[in-house]
Amino acid sequence: MYKNLDRSSPVEVGETYEVTIEDIAKEGDGIARVKGFVIFVPNTVVGEDVSIKISKIMRNFAFAEKVEE
């Protein structure tokens, strides 16, 4: 498990958030934002409202997985 080493991130590893997918990255992952911070979410489409769980945080972005409801 990765720790949040960059304290400027508004998200935490293991936490869940409600987001809207705003765009699609070149690699096909959905892009959401929490307080402007970019989060890549695979298997999503633009306009989708999803619950996500943060899996990894980098300096300028994070990765998350969609939480099935």
PDB file of N, CA, C and O in Angstrom, chain B, residues numbered from 101:
ATOM      1  N   MET B 101       0.853  -1.188   0.000  1.00  0.00           N
ATOM      2  CA  MET B 101       0.000   0.000   0.000  1.00  0.00           C
ATOM      3  C   MET B 101       0.891   1.241   0.000  1.00  0.00           C
ATOM      4  O   MET B 101       1.898   1.300   0.706  1.00  0.00           O
ATOM      5  N   TYR B 102       0.508   2.215  -0.793  1.00  0.00           N
ATOM      6  CA  TYR B 102       1.271   3.449  -0.890  1.00  0.00           C
ATOM      7  C   TYR B 102       0.775   4.456   0.122  1.00  0.00           C
ATOM      8  O   TYR B 102      -0.423   4.547   0.390  1.00  0.00           O
ATOM      9  N   LYS B 103       1.693   5.206   0.677  1.00  0.00           N
ATOM     10  CA  LYS B 103       1.323   6.261   1.608  1.00  0.00           C
ATOM     11  C   LYS B 103       1.269   7.569   0.854  1.00  0.00           C
ATOM     12  O   LYS B 103       1.896   7.716  -0.195  1.00  0.00           O
ATOM     13  N   ASN B 104       0.522   8.518   1.383  1.00  0.00           N
ATOM     14  CA  ASN B 104       0.441   9.838   0.762  1.00  0.00           C
ATOM     15  C   ASN B 104       1.664  10.634   1.195  1.00  0.00           C
ATOM     16  O   ASN B 104       1.661  11.247   2.262  1.00  0.00           O
ATOM     17  N   LEU B 105       2.709  10.627   0.372  1.00  0.00           N
ATOM     18  CA  LEU B 105       3.941  11.328   0.710  1.00  0.00           C
ATOM     19  C   LEU B 105       3.873  12.805   0.373  1.00  0.00           C
ATOM     20  O   LEU B 105       4.643  13.600   0.912  1.00  0.00           O
ATOM     21  N   ASP B 106       2.964  13.180  -0.508  1.00  0.00           N
ATOM     22  CA  ASP B 106       2.819  14.572  -0.904  1.00  0.00           C
ATOM     23  C   ASP B 106       1.625  15.159  -0.153  1.00  0.00           C
ATOM     24  O   ASP B 106       0.476  14.916  -0.520  1.00  0.00           O
ATOM     25  N   ARG B 107       1.891  15.903   0.859  1.00  0.00           N
ATOM     26  CA  ARG B 107       0.824  16.435   1.720  1.00  0.00           C
ATOM     27  C   ARG B 107      -0.058  17.480   1.034  1.00  0.00           C
ATOM     28  O   ARG B 107      -1.058  17.903   1.612  1.00  0.00           O
ATOM     29  N   SER B 108       0.290  17.909  -0.192  1.00  0.00           N
ATOM     30  CA  SER B 108      -0.545  18.872  -0.898  1.00  0.00           C
ATOM     31  C   SER B 108      -1.731  18.193  -1.582  1.00  0.00           C
ATOM     32  O   SER B 108      -2.624  18.874  -2.087  1.00  0.00           O
ATOM     33  N   SER B 109      -1.749  16.868  -1.605  1.00  0.00           N
ATOM     34  CA  SER B 109      -2.837  16.134  -2.234  1.00  0.00           C
ATOM     35  C   SER B 109      -4.098  16.204  -1.370  1.00  0.00           C
ATOM     36  O   SER B 109      -4.037  16.003  -0.157  1.00  0.00           O
ATOM     37  N   PRO B 110      -5.246  16.492  -2.004  1.00  0.00           N
ATOM     38  CA  PRO B 110      -6.498  16.558  -1.229  1.00  0.00           C
ATOM     39  C   PRO B 110      -7.156  15.192  -1.025  1.00  0.00           C
ATOM     40  O   PRO B 110      -8.239  15.108  -0.444  1.00  0.00           O
ATOM     41  N   VAL B 111      -6.506  14.118  -1.500  1.00  0.00           N
ATOM     42  CA  VAL B 111      -7.067  12.768  -1.357  1.00  0.00           C
ATOM     43  C   VAL B 111      -6.097  11.891  -0.577  1.00  0.00           C
ATOM     44  O   VAL B 111      -4.914  12.208  -0.459  1.00  0.00           O
ATOM     45  N   GLU B 112      -6.615  10.780  -0.043  1.00  0.00           N
ATOM     46  CA  GLU B 112      -5.807   9.838   0.736  1.00  0.00           C
ATOM     47  C   GLU B 112      -5.983   8.424   0.194  1.00  0.00           C
ATOM     48  O   GLU B 112      -7.085   8.043  -0.202  1.00  0.00           O
ATOM     49  N   VAL B 113      -4.920   7.657   0.173  1.00  0.00           N
ATOM     50  CA  VAL B 113      -4.978   6.261  -0.261  1.00  0.00           C
ATOM     51  C   VAL B 113      -5.955   5.491   0.626  1.00  0.00           C
ATOM     52  O   VAL B 113      -5.929   5.600   1.852  1.00  0.00           O
ATOM     53  N   GLY B 114      -6.820   4.708  -0.029  1.00  0.00           N
ATOM     54  CA  GLY B 114      -7.791   3.896   0.698  1.00  0.00           C
ATOM     55  C   GLY B 114      -9.111   4.584   0.963  1.00  0.00           C
ATOM     56  O   GLY B 114     -10.085   3.930   1.335  1.00  0.00           O
ATOM     57  N   GLU B 115      -9.163   5.893   0.778  1.00  0.00           N
ATOM     58  CA  GLU B 115     -10.403   6.637   1.007  1.00  0.00           C
ATOM     59  C   GLU B 115     -11.284   6.576  -0.237  1.00  0.00           C
ATOM     60  O   GLU B 115     -10.785   6.417  -1.352  1.00  0.00           O
ATOM     61  N   THR B 116     -12.596   6.705  -0.042  1.00  0.00           N
ATOM     62  CA  THR B 116     -13.530   6.728  -1.164  1.00  0.00           C
ATOM     63  C   THR B 116     -14.086   8.132  -1.370  1.00  0.00           C
ATOM     64  O   THR B 116     -14.227   8.911  -0.428  1.00  0.00           O
ATOM     65  N   TYR B 117     -14.396   8.428  -2.620  1.00  0.00           N
ATOM     66  CA  TYR B 117     -14.895   9.749  -3.009  1.00  0.00           C
ATOM     67  C   TYR B 117     -15.961   9.583  -4.075  1.00  0.00           C
ATOM     68  O   TYR B 117     -15.923   8.633  -4.857  1.00  0.00           O
ATOM     69  N   GLU B 118     -16.910  10.504  -4.107  1.00  0.00           N
ATOM     70  CA  GLU B 118     -17.925  10.553  -5.159  1.00  0.00           C
ATOM     71  C   GLU B 118     -17.441  11.570  -6.183  1.00  0.00           C
ATOM     72  O   GLU B 118     -17.196  12.727  -5.843  1.00  0.00           O
ATOM     73  N   VAL B 119     -17.302  11.145  -7.435  1.00  0.00           N
ATOM     74  CA  VAL B 119     -16.780  12.020  -8.483  1.00  0.00           C
ATOM     75  C   VAL B 119     -17.585  11.853  -9.768  1.00  0.00           C
ATOM     76  O   VAL B 119     -18.351  10.903  -9.930  1.00  0.00           O
ATOM     77  N   THR B 120     -17.387  12.806 -10.675  1.00  0.00           N
ATOM     78  CA  THR B 120     -17.935  12.729 -12.026  1.00  0.00           C
ATOM     79  C   THR B 120     -16.758  12.649 -12.986  1.00  0.00           C
ATOM     80  O   THR B 120     -15.808  13.424 -12.874  1.00  0.00           O
ATOM     81  N   ILE B 121     -16.818  11.721 -13.923  1.00  0.00           N
ATOM     82  CA  ILE B 121     -15.759  11.591 -14.923  1.00  0.00           C
ATOM     83  C   ILE B 121     -15.902  12.746 -15.912  1.00  0.00           C
ATOM     84  O   ILE B 121     -16.943  12.903 -16.550  1.00  0.00           O
ATOM     85  N   GLU B 122     -14.847  13.550 -16.031  1.00  0.00           N
ATOM     86  CA  GLU B 122     -14.896  14.771 -16.833  1.00  0.00           C
ATOM     87  C   GLU B 122     -14.288  14.619 -18.216  1.00  0.00           C
ATOM     88  O   GLU B 122     -14.643  15.358 -19.134  1.00  0.00           O
ATOM     89  N   ASP B 123     -13.375  13.669 -18.376  1.00  0.00           N
ATOM     90  CA  ASP B 123     -12.658  13.527 -19.635  1.00  0.00           C
ATOM     91  C   ASP B 123     -12.071  12.121 -19.707  1.00  0.00           C
ATOM     92  O   ASP B 123     -12.147  11.352 -18.748  1.00  0.00           O
ATOM     93  N   ILE B 124     -11.483  11.796 -20.861  1.00  0.00           N
ATOM     94  CA  ILE B 124     -10.815  10.506 -21.030  1.00  0.00           C
ATOM     95  C   ILE B 124      -9.360  10.763 -21.402  1.00  0.00           C
ATOM     96  O   ILE B 124      -9.072  11.545 -22.307  1.00  0.00           O
ATOM     97  N   ALA B 125      -8.442  10.098 -20.697  1.00  0.00           N
ATOM     98  CA  ALA B 125      -7.005  10.235 -20.967  1.00  0.00           C
ATOM     99  C   ALA B 125      -6.640   9.490 -22.248  1.00  0.00           C
ATOM    100  O   ALA B 125      -7.417   8.675 -22.743  1.00  0.00           O
ATOM    101  N   LYS B 126      -5.465   9.774 -22.773  1.00  0.00           N
ATOM    102  CA  LYS B 126      -4.987   9.106 -23.991  1.00  0.00           C
ATOM    103  C   LYS B 126      -4.986   7.583 -23.847  1.00  0.00           C
ATOM    104  O   LYS B 126      -5.246   6.863 -24.811  1.00  0.00           O
ATOM    105  N   GLU B 127      -4.694   7.102 -22.648  1.00  0.00           N
ATOM    106  CA  GLU B 127      -4.639   5.657 -22.398  1.00  0.00           C
ATOM    107  C   GLU B 127      -6.019   5.050 -22.209  1.00  0.00           C
ATOM    108  O   GLU B 127      -6.139   3.829 -22.102  1.00  0.00           O
ATOM    109  N   GLY B 128      -7.068   5.874 -22.164  1.00  0.00           N
ATOM    110  CA  GLY B 128      -8.428   5.373 -22.049  1.00  0.00           C
ATOM    111  C   GLY B 128      -9.034   5.455 -20.665  1.00  0.00           C
ATOM    112  O   GLY B 128     -10.226   5.191 -20.504  1.00  0.00           O
ATOM    113  N   ASP B 129      -8.248   5.815 -19.659  1.00  0.00           N
ATOM    114  CA  ASP B 129      -8.790   5.960 -18.304  1.00  0.00           C
ATOM    115  C   ASP B 129      -9.633   7.225 -18.208  1.00  0.00           C
ATOM    116  O   ASP B 129      -9.354   8.231 -18.861  1.00  0.00           O
ATOM    117  N   GLY B 130     -10.671   7.150 -17.377  1.00  0.00           N
ATOM    118  CA  GLY B 130     -11.460   8.341 -17.102  1.00  0.00           C
ATOM    119  C   GLY B 130     -10.671   9.296 -16.230  1.00  0.00           C
ATOM    120  O   GLY B 130      -9.811   8.880 -15.453  1.00  0.00           O
ATOM    121  N   ILE B 131     -10.972  10.586 -16.365  1.00  0.00           N
ATOM    122  CA  ILE B 131     -10.324  11.613 -15.556  1.00  0.00           C
ATOM    123  C   ILE B 131     -11.372  12.288 -14.696  1.00  0.00           C
ATOM    124  O   ILE B 131     -12.364  12.815 -15.197  1.00  0.00           O
ATOM    125  N   ALA B 132     -11.137  12.263 -13.393  1.00  0.00           N
ATOM    126  CA  ALA B 132     -11.989  12.959 -12.437  1.00  0.00           C
ATOM    127  C   ALA B 132     -11.103  13.930 -11.665  1.00  0.00           C
ATOM    128  O   ALA B 132      -9.877  13.859 -11.745  1.00  0.00           O
ATOM    129  N   ARG B 133     -11.723  14.831 -10.923  1.00  0.00           N
ATOM    130  CA  ARG B 133     -10.958  15.771 -10.108  1.00  0.00           C
ATOM    131  C   ARG B 133     -11.602  15.913  -8.731  1.00  0.00           C
ATOM    132  O   ARG B 133     -12.825  15.955  -8.597  1.00  0.00           O
ATOM    133  N   VAL B 134     -10.743  15.986  -7.712  1.00  0.00           N
ATOM    134  CA  VAL B 134     -11.173  16.305  -6.354  1.00  0.00           C
ATOM    135  C   VAL B 134     -10.402  17.554  -5.970  1.00  0.00           C
ATOM    136  O   VAL B 134      -9.177  17.521  -5.845  1.00  0.00           O
ATOM    137  N   LYS B 135     -11.113  18.650  -5.784  1.00  0.00           N
ATOM    138  CA  LYS B 135     -10.495  19.950  -5.471  1.00  0.00           C
ATOM    139  C   LYS B 135      -9.409  20.295  -6.495  1.00  0.00           C
ATOM    140  O   LYS B 135      -8.358  20.830  -6.143  1.00  0.00           O
ATOM    141  N   GLY B 136      -9.681  19.978  -7.772  1.00  0.00           N
ATOM    142  CA  GLY B 136      -8.758  20.287  -8.850  1.00  0.00           C
ATOM    143  C   GLY B 136      -7.655  19.258  -9.063  1.00  0.00           C
ATOM    144  O   GLY B 136      -6.920  19.340 -10.047  1.00  0.00           O
ATOM    145  N   PHE B 137      -7.527  18.295  -8.163  1.00  0.00           N
ATOM    146  CA  PHE B 137      -6.478  17.278  -8.236  1.00  0.00           C
ATOM    147  C   PHE B 137      -6.933  16.156  -9.168  1.00  0.00           C
ATOM    148  O   PHE B 137      -8.001  15.579  -8.965  1.00  0.00           O
ATOM    149  N   VAL B 138      -6.136  15.843 -10.181  1.00  0.00           N
ATOM    150  CA  VAL B 138      -6.500  14.863 -11.201  1.00  0.00           C
ATOM    151  C   VAL B 138      -6.407  13.434 -10.671  1.00  0.00           C
ATOM    152  O   VAL B 138      -5.439  13.051 -10.013  1.00  0.00           O
ATOM    153  N   ILE B 139      -7.451  12.656 -10.983  1.00  0.00           N
ATOM    154  CA  ILE B 139      -7.495  11.246 -10.595  1.00  0.00           C
ATOM    155  C   ILE B 139      -7.877  10.429 -11.821  1.00  0.00           C
ATOM    156  O   ILE B 139      -8.887  10.704 -12.469  1.00  0.00           O
ATOM    157  N   PHE B 140      -7.065   9.422 -12.135  1.00  0.00           N
ATOM    158  CA  PHE B 140      -7.331   8.535 -13.261  1.00  0.00           C
ATOM    159  C   PHE B 140      -8.120   7.325 -12.779  1.00  0.00           C
ATOM    160  O   PHE B 140      -7.744   6.668 -11.809  1.00  0.00           O
ATOM    161  N   VAL B 141      -9.232   7.038 -13.481  1.00  0.00           N
ATOM    162  CA  VAL B 141     -10.128   5.949 -13.081  1.00  0.00           C
ATOM    163  C   VAL B 141     -10.418   5.071 -14.302  1.00  0.00           C
ATOM    164  O   VAL B 141     -11.118   5.515 -15.213  1.00  0.00           O
ATOM    165  N   PRO B 142      -9.899   3.835 -14.346  1.00  0.00           N
ATOM    166  CA  PRO B 142     -10.166   2.956 -15.488  1.00  0.00           C
ATOM    167  C   PRO B 142     -11.619   2.491 -15.543  1.00  0.00           C
ATOM    168  O   PRO B 142     -12.337   2.518 -14.543  1.00  0.00           O
ATOM    169  N   ASN B 143     -12.033   2.063 -16.734  1.00  0.00           N
ATOM    170  CA  ASN B 143     -13.363   1.487 -16.951  1.00  0.00           C
ATOM    171  C   ASN B 143     -14.499   2.442 -16.626  1.00  0.00           C
ATOM    172  O   ASN B 143     -15.504   2.052 -16.032  1.00  0.00           O
ATOM    173  N   THR B 144     -14.328   3.704 -17.023  1.00  0.00           N
ATOM    174  CA  THR B 144     -15.373   4.710 -16.832  1.00  0.00           C
ATOM    175  C   THR B 144     -15.570   5.485 -18.125  1.00  0.00           C
ATOM    176  O   THR B 144     -14.742   5.415 -19.033  1.00  0.00           O
ATOM    177  N   VAL B 145     -16.675   6.226 -18.204  1.00  0.00           N
ATOM    178  CA  VAL B 145     -16.976   7.044 -19.375  1.00  0.00           C
ATOM    179  C   VAL B 145     -17.293   8.472 -18.937  1.00  0.00           C
ATOM    180  O   VAL B 145     -17.684   8.712 -17.795  1.00  0.00           O
ATOM    181  N   VAL B 146     -17.118   9.409 -19.860  1.00  0.00           N
ATOM    182  CA  VAL B 146     -17.381  10.821 -19.571  1.00  0.00           C
ATOM    183  C   VAL B 146     -18.834  11.002 -19.127  1.00  0.00           C
ATOM    184  O   VAL B 146     -19.753  10.451 -19.733  1.00  0.00           O
ATOM    185  N   GLY B 147     -19.023  11.775 -18.068  1.00  0.00           N
ATOM    186  CA  GLY B 147     -20.349  12.059 -17.538  1.00  0.00           C
ATOM    187  C   GLY B 147     -20.811  11.079 -16.478  1.00  0.00           C
ATOM    188  O   GLY B 147     -21.835  11.309 -15.834  1.00  0.00           O
ATOM    189  N   GLU B 148     -20.085  10.001 -16.283  1.00  0.00           N
ATOM    190  CA  GLU B 148     -20.466   8.983 -15.302  1.00  0.00           C
ATOM    191  C   GLU B 148     -20.192   9.488 -13.883  1.00  0.00           C
ATOM    192  O   GLU B 148     -19.107   9.992 -13.596  1.00  0.00           O
ATOM    193  N   ASP B 149     -21.176   9.348 -13.007  1.00  0.00           N
ATOM    194  CA  ASP B 149     -21.006   9.642 -11.578  1.00  0.00           C
ATOM    195  C   ASP B 149     -20.648   8.328 -10.901  1.00  0.00           C
ATOM    196  O   ASP B 149     -21.407   7.361 -10.958  1.00  0.00           O
ATOM    197  N   VAL B 150     -19.471   8.302 -10.253  1.00  0.00           N
ATOM    198  CA  VAL B 150     -18.984   7.052  -9.671  1.00  0.00           C
ATOM    199  C   VAL B 150     -18.416   7.258  -8.276  1.00  0.00           C
ATOM    200  O   VAL B 150     -17.991   8.352  -7.907  1.00  0.00           O
ATOM    201  N   SER B 151     -18.422   6.168  -7.513  1.00  0.00           N
ATOM    202  CA  SER B 151     -17.692   6.120  -6.254  1.00  0.00           C
ATOM    203  C   SER B 151     -16.336   5.520  -6.585  1.00  0.00           C
ATOM    204  O   SER B 151     -16.254   4.510  -7.283  1.00  0.00           O
ATOM    205  N   ILE B 152     -15.271   6.140  -6.083  1.00  0.00           N
ATOM    206  CA  ILE B 152     -13.925   5.642  -6.354  1.00  0.00           C
ATOM    207  C   ILE B 152     -13.166   5.456  -5.054  1.00  0.00           C
ATOM    208  O   ILE B 152     -13.457   6.094  -4.042  1.00  0.00           O
ATOM    209  N   LYS B 153     -12.175   4.559  -5.109  1.00  0.00           N
ATOM    210  CA  LYS B 153     -11.289   4.334  -3.965  1.00  0.00           C
ATOM    211  C   LYS B 153      -9.873   4.598  -4.452  1.00  0.00           C
ATOM    212  O   LYS B 153      -9.427   3.992  -5.426  1.00  0.00           O
ATOM    213  N   ILE B 154      -9.162   5.499  -3.779  1.00  0.00           N
ATOM    214  CA  ILE B 154      -7.813   5.888  -4.180  1.00  0.00           C
ATOM    215  C   ILE B 154      -6.851   4.730  -3.928  1.00  0.00           C
ATOM    216  O   ILE B 154      -6.812   4.168  -2.834  1.00  0.00           O
ATOM    217  N   SER B 155      -6.061   4.376  -4.975  1.00  0.00           N
ATOM    218  CA  SER B 155      -5.124   3.256  -4.843  1.00  0.00           C
ATOM    219  C   SER B 155      -3.666   3.709  -4.811  1.00  0.00           C
ATOM    220  O   SER B 155      -2.823   3.039  -4.214  1.00  0.00           O
ATOM    221  N   LYS B 156      -3.360   4.847  -5.451  1.00  0.00           N
ATOM    222  CA  LYS B 156      -1.978   5.318  -5.495  1.00  0.00           C
ATOM    223  C   LYS B 156      -1.982   6.818  -5.740  1.00  0.00           C
ATOM    224  O   LYS B 156      -2.755   7.323  -6.554  1.00  0.00           O
ATOM    225  N   ILE B 157      -1.112   7.524  -5.028  1.00  0.00           N
ATOM    226  CA  ILE B 157      -1.001   8.974  -5.192  1.00  0.00           C
ATOM    227  C   ILE B 157       0.401   9.327  -5.642  1.00  0.00           C
ATOM    228  O   ILE B 157       1.390   8.919  -5.034  1.00  0.00           O
ATOM    229  N   MET B 158       0.467  10.094  -6.722  1.00  0.00           N
ATOM    230  CA  MET B 158       1.732  10.609  -7.233  1.00  0.00           C
ATOM    231  C   MET B 158       1.786  12.109  -6.901  1.00  0.00           C
ATOM    232  O   MET B 158       0.892  12.636  -6.239  1.00  0.00           O
ATOM    233  N   ARG B 159       2.830  12.781  -7.361  1.00  0.00           N
ATOM    234  CA  ARG B 159       2.978  14.198  -7.032  1.00  0.00           C
ATOM    235  C   ARG B 159       1.827  15.060  -7.561  1.00  0.00           C
ATOM    236  O   ARG B 159       1.304  15.913  -6.845  1.00  0.00           O
ATOM    237  N   ASN B 160       1.436  14.828  -8.831  1.00  0.00           N
ATOM    238  CA  ASN B 160       0.442  15.695  -9.461  1.00  0.00           C
ATOM    239  C   ASN B 160      -0.875  15.019  -9.825  1.00  0.00           C
ATOM    240  O   ASN B 160      -1.762  15.654 -10.395  1.00  0.00           O
ATOM    241  N   PHE B 161      -1.005  13.760  -9.506  1.00  0.00           N
ATOM    242  CA  PHE B 161      -2.223  13.028  -9.852  1.00  0.00           C
ATOM    243  C   PHE B 161      -2.320  11.772  -9.000  1.00  0.00           C
ATOM    244  O   PHE B 161      -1.398  11.423  -8.261  1.00  0.00           O
ATOM    245  N   ALA B 162      -3.464  11.100  -9.123  1.00  0.00           N
ATOM    246  CA  ALA B 162      -3.673   9.861  -8.368  1.00  0.00           C
ATOM    247  C   ALA B 162      -4.353   8.835  -9.267  1.00  0.00           C
ATOM    248  O   ALA B 162      -4.894   9.173 -10.320  1.00  0.00           O
ATOM    249  N   PHE B 163      -4.315   7.581  -8.836  1.00  0.00           N
ATOM    250  CA  PHE B 163      -5.029   6.494  -9.499  1.00  0.00           C
ATOM    251  C   PHE B 163      -6.088   5.986  -8.530  1.00  0.00           C
ATOM    252  O   PHE B 163      -5.876   5.952  -7.318  1.00  0.00           O
ATOM    253  N   ALA B 164      -7.242   5.589  -9.088  1.00  0.00           N
ATOM    254  CA  ALA B 164      -8.317   5.051  -8.261  1.00  0.00           C
ATOM    255  C   ALA B 164      -9.031   3.945  -9.012  1.00  0.00           C
ATOM    256  O   ALA B 164      -8.925   3.825 -10.233  1.00  0.00           O
ATOM    257  N   GLU B 165      -9.746   3.155  -8.270  1.00  0.00           N
ATOM    258  CA  GLU B 165     -10.576   2.092  -8.849  1.00  0.00           C
ATOM    259  C   GLU B 165     -12.034   2.431  -8.580  1.00  0.00           C
ATOM    260  O   GLU B 165     -12.374   2.995  -7.540  1.00  0.00           O
ATOM    261  N   LYS B 166     -12.887   2.080  -9.532  1.00  0.00           N
ATOM    262  CA  LYS B 166     -14.308   2.284  -9.361  1.00  0.00           C
ATOM    263  C   LYS B 166     -14.819   1.314  -8.308  1.00  0.00           C
ATOM    264  O   LYS B 166     -14.479   0.131  -8.339  1.00  0.00           O
ATOM    265  N   VAL B 167     -15.628   1.797  -7.381  1.00  0.00           N
ATOM    266  CA  VAL B 167     -16.216   0.961  -6.337  1.00  0.00           C
ATOM    267  C   VAL B 167     -17.608   0.561  -6.822  1.00  0.00           C
ATOM    268  O   VAL B 167     -18.463   1.413  -7.066  1.00  0.00           O
ATOM    269  N   GLU B 168     -17.817  -0.739  -6.957  1.00  0.00           N
ATOM    270  CA  GLU B 168     -19.132  -1.215  -7.412  1.00  0.00           C
ATOM    271  C   GLU B 168     -20.140  -1.080  -6.286  1.00  0.00           C
ATOM    272  O   GLU B 168     -19.870  -1.434  -5.138  1.00  0.00           O
ATOM    273  N   GLU B 169     -21.302  -0.562  -6.637  1.00  0.00           N
ATOM    274  CA  GLU B 169     -22.344  -0.331  -5.619  1.00  0.00           C
ATOM    275  C   GLU B 169     -23.315  -1.466  -5.576  1.00  0.00           C
ATOM    276  O   GLU B 169     -24.256  -1.444  -4.783  1.00  0.00           O
TER     277      GLU B 169
END
